[in-house]
């Protein structure tokens, strides 16, 4: 799913602008407008219309050449901001993700461990819960299933990234804050890249594979359960949006609501029968590590990032607590040391491209009064 389709509503009722997406065949968003002109929508009639108009309107290509272009081109001084402005959203997305993924490596022991490195430094280490832990957690999945009717609307509308829910809290809008939403989407994609690597290496089966009685209300995704991708996305957005909006105080109402929403989204995936509760703190752990890395690359993270480790052996499988409680000792997930711990500070170099995209987003937010 592309960034463009999410923000323009082209994906239908679950897109960021919902049912106001494709607004008609003759408007700027339709087949006779920019989608047809770009080739995103095939429109032979528009092709021949343009061909006819060019033949009528341009008598000589030599006479239509801009004589001043060479002079302007020779005098120009290209900045990072200028270069990015000449790129469309898809190109900026590719540039940013190349910057982000280029410094990462993934390894582990299949079915047992996962290790994320930034250069030669360990940024995140995960290990898989045991079969017994998941078996114990299965009872939590069954008990949560009684909430399926109450949470049905949320479950169905939170399958894709929850831009409508995030917008309701933050006031972000594709018409007024496109650069901010673009950067947030890139951050979410980074979290999912890391999550899917971890899922692959840890290879933990889904609840429905433990028991046919789970009967999920949505099709179980064809990838592994641990860590939870929706938790990683939601907690990633909560951290990055809080930084963009300068809402870093834990007591700030916007930040608090974003984190409560992340908890709620995680719960809904368990209620739907797609995940174990224990998957969510692992998704939160991915988001914490990914957000530190992302913000550092944008030159927006202080202090220095920390390496992180989540020891699944310390997760109490009889519990079902807030995902972000995993960072606290004697919390809802453990009766002793916190399962999630820091392993040491390390340096991450910033990216000029991401730093400029961050600056553009911050300037945009200030313009509309959201920062």
C-alpha positions as CSV (number, residue, x, y, z in Angstrom):
1,X,0.0,0.0,0.0
2,X,1.5,3.3,-1.0
3,X,1.8,6.5,1.0
4,X,-0.2,8.3,-1.6
5,X,-3.1,5.9,-1.5
6,X,-3.3,6.0,2.3
7,X,-3.3,9.8,2.4
8,X,-5.7,10.4,-0.5
9,X,-8.3,7.8,0.5
10,X,-7.8,5.8,-2.7
11,X,-7.9,2.7,-0.6
12,X,-11.6,3.2,0.2
13,X,-13.4,3.6,3.4
14,X,-10.4,2.7,5.6
15,X,-8.0,5.3,4.0
16,X,-7.0,8.4,5.8
17,X,-9.7,10.5,4.2
18,X,-12.1,7.5,3.9
19,X,-15.0,7.7,1.6
20,X,-13.9,11.1,0.2
21,X,-11.1,9.4,-1.8
22,X,-11.7,9.0,-5.5
23,X,-14.0,11.9,-6.0
24,X,-15.0,11.5,-9.6
25,X,-13.8,10.8,-13.1
26,X,-13.6,14.4,-14.3
27,X,-12.0,16.2,-11.3
28,X,-8.2,16.6,-10.6
29,X,-8.1,13.3,-8.8
30,X,-10.0,11.4,-11.6
31,X,-9.1,9.7,-14.9
32,X,-9.1,13.1,-16.8
33,X,-6.9,14.7,-14.1
34,X,-3.4,14.0,-12.7
35,X,-3.9,10.3,-12.2
36,X,-4.8,9.9,-15.9
37,X,-2.0,12.2,-17.0
38,X,0.6,10.4,-14.9
39,X,-0.4,6.9,-16.1
40,X,-1.6,5.8,-12.7
41,X,-5.1,5.5,-14.3
42,X,-5.2,4.3,-17.9
43,X,-7.1,6.8,-20.1
44,X,-6.6,6.5,-23.9
45,X,-9.0,9.4,-24.5
46,X,-6.9,11.8,-22.5
47,X,-3.8,10.6,-24.4
48,X,-5.4,11.5,-27.7
49,X,-6.8,14.7,-26.4
50,X,-3.3,15.9,-25.3
51,X,-1.9,14.7,-28.7
52,X,-4.5,16.7,-30.6
53,X,-3.9,19.8,-28.5
54,X,-0.1,19.7,-28.8
55,X,-0.5,19.5,-32.6
56,X,-2.8,22.5,-32.6
57,X,-1.0,24.6,-30.0
58,X,2.7,24.1,-30.7
59,X,3.8,25.2,-34.2
60,X,7.5,24.8,-33.7
61,X,9.4,23.2,-30.8
62,X,12.3,25.6,-31.4
63,X,10.1,28.6,-30.9
64,X,8.7,27.2,-27.7
65,X,12.1,26.5,-26.0
66,X,12.8,28.6,-22.9
67,X,15.9,30.7,-23.8
68,X,16.5,31.7,-20.2
69,X,16.5,28.2,-18.8
70,X,20.3,27.6,-19.4
71,X,21.1,30.9,-17.6
72,X,18.9,30.0,-14.6
73,X,20.3,26.5,-14.5
74,X,23.9,27.7,-14.5
75,X,23.2,30.2,-11.6
76,X,21.2,28.0,-9.3
77,X,22.5,26.7,-6.0
78,X,20.8,23.5,-5.0
79,X,20.2,22.8,-1.3
80,X,18.9,19.7,0.4
81,X,15.5,21.3,0.7
82,X,15.4,22.2,-3.0
83,X,16.4,18.7,-4.0
84,X,13.7,17.1,-1.9
85,X,11.1,19.5,-3.2
86,X,11.8,18.3,-6.7
87,X,10.9,14.7,-5.7
88,X,7.4,13.3,-5.4
89,X,6.3,11.4,-2.3
90,X,7.2,8.0,-3.7
91,X,10.8,9.1,-4.4
92,X,11.1,10.7,-1.0
93,X,9.8,7.5,0.5
94,X,12.5,5.5,-1.3
95,X,15.2,7.9,-0.4
96,X,14.3,7.9,3.3
97,X,13.9,4.2,3.6
98,X,17.2,3.6,1.9
99,X,18.8,5.9,4.4
100,X,17.1,4.1,7.3
101,X,17.6,0.5,6.2
102,X,21.2,0.9,4.9
103,X,22.6,1.0,8.4
104,X,20.8,-2.0,9.8
105,X,21.5,-5.7,9.8
106,X,19.5,-8.6,11.1
107,X,20.6,-12.0,12.4
108,X,19.7,-14.7,14.9
109,X,19.0,-18.4,15.4
110,X,15.8,-19.4,13.7
111,X,13.0,-20.2,16.2
112,X,15.1,-18.8,19.1
113,X,16.7,-15.4,18.9
114,X,16.7,-12.2,16.9
115,X,19.4,-9.5,16.8
116,X,19.2,-6.0,15.3
117,X,22.4,-4.2,14.7
118,X,23.2,-0.6,13.8
119,X,26.5,-0.9,12.2
120,X,28.5,-3.1,14.6
121,X,26.4,-2.2,17.6
122,X,23.6,-4.3,19.0
123,X,20.4,-2.1,19.0
124,X,17.8,-4.7,19.9
125,X,17.9,-8.4,21.1
126,X,14.8,-10.6,21.4
127,X,14.3,-14.2,22.2
128,X,11.2,-16.3,21.6
129,X,8.8,-17.3,24.4
130,X,8.5,-21.0,25.0
131,X,5.7,-23.3,23.9
132,X,4.5,-23.5,27.5
133,X,4.3,-19.7,27.7
134,X,2.2,-19.4,24.6
135,X,0.0,-22.4,25.8
136,X,-0.6,-20.5,29.1
137,X,-1.4,-17.3,27.2
138,X,-4.0,-19.1,25.1
139,X,-6.4,-18.9,28.0
140,X,-6.1,-15.1,27.9
141,X,-7.0,-15.2,24.2
142,X,-10.1,-17.2,25.0
143,X,-11.1,-14.9,27.8
144,X,-10.6,-11.8,25.7
145,X,-12.8,-13.2,22.9
146,X,-15.9,-12.3,24.9
147,X,-15.2,-8.6,24.0
148,X,-15.4,-9.2,20.2
149,X,-18.9,-7.7,19.8
150,X,-18.1,-4.7,21.9
151,X,-14.8,-4.0,19.9
152,X,-16.0,-5.0,16.5
153,X,-15.9,-1.5,14.9
154,X,-12.4,-0.8,16.2
155,X,-11.1,-4.3,15.2
156,X,-12.4,-3.8,11.6
157,X,-11.2,-0.2,11.1
158,X,-7.7,-0.7,12.7
159,X,-6.5,-3.4,10.2
160,X,-4.6,-0.8,8.3
161,X,-2.4,1.9,9.9
162,X,-4.7,3.9,12.2
163,X,-4.4,7.4,10.6
164,X,-8.1,8.3,11.3
165,X,-7.6,7.5,15.0
166,X,-4.3,9.4,15.1
167,X,-5.7,12.3,13.3
168,X,-8.6,12.5,15.8
169,X,-6.1,12.9,18.6
170,X,-3.5,15.1,17.0
171,X,-5.3,17.2,14.4
172,X,-3.0,16.0,11.6
173,X,-4.6,16.4,8.2
174,X,-3.4,15.4,4.7
175,X,-4.4,18.8,3.4
176,X,-2.5,20.9,6.0
177,X,0.2,18.6,7.4
178,X,1.2,16.3,4.5
179,X,4.9,16.5,5.3
180,X,4.3,15.4,8.9
181,X,2.1,12.5,7.8
182,X,4.6,11.5,5.2
183,X,7.4,11.3,7.8
184,X,5.2,9.4,10.2
185,X,4.3,6.9,7.6
186,X,8.1,6.4,6.9
187,X,8.6,5.8,10.6
188,X,5.8,3.2,10.7
189,X,7.3,1.4,7.7
190,X,10.7,1.2,9.5
191,X,9.0,-0.3,12.6
192,X,7.3,-2.9,10.4
193,X,10.6,-3.7,8.5
194,X,12.2,-4.5,11.9
195,X,9.1,-6.4,13.1
196,X,8.9,-8.7,10.2
197,X,12.6,-9.5,10.5
198,X,12.0,-10.4,14.1
199,X,8.9,-12.4,13.3
200,X,10.9,-14.4,10.7
201,X,13.7,-15.2,13.0
202,X,11.7,-16.0,16.1
203,X,9.1,-18.1,14.1
204,X,6.3,-18.2,16.8
205,X,3.0,-19.7,15.7
206,X,-0.3,-17.8,15.9
207,X,-3.1,-18.6,18.4
208,X,-5.3,-20.4,15.8
209,X,-2.4,-22.9,15.3
210,X,-2.6,-23.8,19.0
211,X,-6.4,-24.3,18.9
212,X,-9.1,-24.3,16.3
213,X,-11.4,-23.0,19.0
214,X,-9.9,-19.6,18.7
215,X,-11.8,-18.9,15.5
216,X,-10.4,-15.4,14.7
217,X,-12.9,-12.8,13.4
218,X,-10.3,-11.7,10.8
219,X,-8.1,-13.7,8.5
220,X,-5.0,-14.6,10.4
221,X,-2.0,-12.9,8.6
222,X,0.4,-15.3,6.9
223,X,3.4,-14.4,9.1
224,X,4.3,-15.2,12.7
225,X,2.8,-13.9,15.9
226,X,5.8,-12.5,18.0
227,X,6.3,-9.6,18.1
228,X,3.0,-7.9,17.4
229,X,3.1,-5.6,14.3
230,X,0.2,-3.5,15.3
231,X,1.7,-2.7,18.6
232,X,5.0,-1.8,16.9
233,X,3.2,0.5,14.5
234,X,1.0,2.2,17.2
235,X,3.8,2.7,19.7
236,X,6.1,3.9,17.0
237,X,3.6,6.5,15.9
238,X,3.0,7.6,19.5
239,X,6.7,8.3,20.0
240,X,7.5,9.9,16.7
241,X,4.3,12.1,16.7
242,X,5.0,13.2,20.3
243,X,8.4,14.3,19.2
244,X,7.2,16.1,16.1
245,X,4.4,17.9,18.0
246,X,6.8,18.7,20.9
247,X,4.6,16.7,23.3
248,X,7.3,14.9,25.1
249,X,6.0,15.4,28.7
250,X,4.6,12.0,29.8
251,X,1.7,13.9,31.3
252,X,0.8,15.7,28.1
253,X,-2.8,14.9,27.1
254,X,-2.0,14.3,23.4
255,X,1.0,12.0,24.2
256,X,-1.0,10.2,26.8
257,X,-3.9,9.6,24.4
258,X,-1.6,8.3,21.7
259,X,-0.1,5.8,24.1
260,X,-3.5,4.7,25.4
261,X,-4.6,4.2,21.8
262,X,-1.5,2.1,21.2
263,X,-2.5,-0.1,24.1
264,X,-6.1,-0.3,22.9
265,X,-5.0,-1.2,19.3
266,X,-2.8,-4.0,20.8
267,X,-5.7,-5.3,22.9
268,X,-8.0,-5.4,19.9
269,X,-5.7,-7.7,18.0
270,X,-5.8,-10.1,20.9
271,X,-9.6,-9.8,21.2
272,X,-9.8,-10.6,17.5
273,X,-8.0,-13.9,18.1
274,X,-5.0,-12.9,16.0
275,X,-2.4,-12.5,18.8
276,X,-1.4,-13.5,22.3
277,X,-1.2,-10.7,24.9
278,X,2.5,-11.5,25.2
279,X,3.1,-10.4,21.6
280,X,2.3,-6.8,22.4
281,X,5.1,-6.0,24.8
282,X,7.5,-7.3,22.2
283,X,6.0,-5.0,19.6
284,X,6.4,-2.2,22.0
285,X,10.0,-3.1,22.5
286,X,10.6,-3.0,18.7
287,X,8.9,0.4,18.6
288,X,11.1,1.8,21.4
289,X,14.3,0.7,19.6
290,X,13.1,1.7,16.2
291,X,12.0,5.2,17.4
292,X,15.3,5.8,19.0
293,X,17.1,4.9,15.8
294,X,14.6,6.9,13.6
295,X,14.7,10.0,15.7
296,X,18.5,9.9,15.9
297,X,18.7,9.7,12.1
298,X,16.5,12.7,11.9
299,X,18.7,14.5,14.4
300,X,15.8,14.7,16.8
301,X,16.7,12.3,19.6
302,X,18.4,13.3,22.8
303,X,20.1,11.9,24.8
304,X,22.1,9.1,23.1
305,X,20.1,6.0,22.1
306,X,20.4,2.9,24.1
307,X,20.8,-0.7,23.1
308,X,17.7,-2.8,24.2
309,X,17.1,-6.4,25.2
310,X,13.7,-8.1,25.8
311,X,14.1,-11.4,27.7
312,X,11.0,-13.4,27.0
313,X,11.9,-15.8,29.9
314,X,11.1,-12.9,32.3
315,X,7.6,-12.4,30.9
316,X,5.0,-13.9,33.2
317,X,2.7,-15.8,30.9
318,X,-0.1,-15.8,33.4
319,X,-0.5,-12.1,33.0
320,X,-2.1,-9.7,30.5
321,X,-0.9,-6.2,31.1
322,X,-0.2,-2.9,29.4
323,X,2.4,-3.5,26.7
324,X,4.6,-0.6,27.7
325,X,4.7,-1.9,31.3
326,X,7.3,-4.3,30.1
327,X,10.0,-1.6,30.7
328,X,9.2,-1.4,34.5
329,X,10.5,-3.8,37.2
330,X,7.9,-5.6,39.2
331,X,5.3,-4.4,36.7
332,X,2.3,-6.1,35.1
333,X,4.6,-8.4,33.1
334,X,7.1,-9.5,35.7
335,X,7.4,-9.9,39.5
336,X,11.2,-9.2,39.5
337,X,13.5,-7.5,37.1
338,X,12.0,-5.8,34.1
339,X,12.0,-8.1,31.0
340,X,13.0,-5.2,28.9
341,X,16.4,-3.6,29.7
342,X,19.0,-1.2,28.4
343,X,22.4,-2.7,27.3
344,X,24.4,0.5,26.7
345,X,24.6,3.8,24.9
346,X,25.8,4.1,21.3
347,X,26.1,6.7,18.6
348,X,24.0,7.0,15.5
349,X,24.9,9.5,12.7
350,X,22.1,11.7,11.4
351,X,20.9,11.6,7.8
352,X,20.9,14.9,5.8
353,X,17.8,13.7,3.9
354,X,15.9,12.7,7.0
355,X,17.0,15.7,9.0
356,X,15.6,18.0,6.2
357,X,12.3,16.1,6.1
358,X,12.1,16.5,9.9
359,X,12.7,20.2,9.6
360,X,10.1,20.6,6.9
361,X,7.6,18.7,9.0
362,X,8.3,20.8,12.1
363,X,8.0,24.0,10.0
364,X,4.7,22.8,8.7
365,X,3.4,22.1,12.1
366,X,4.4,25.5,13.3
367,X,2.6,27.1,10.4
368,X,-0.7,25.5,11.2
369,X,-0.3,26.0,15.0
370,X,0.2,22.4,16.0
371,X,3.7,23.0,17.5
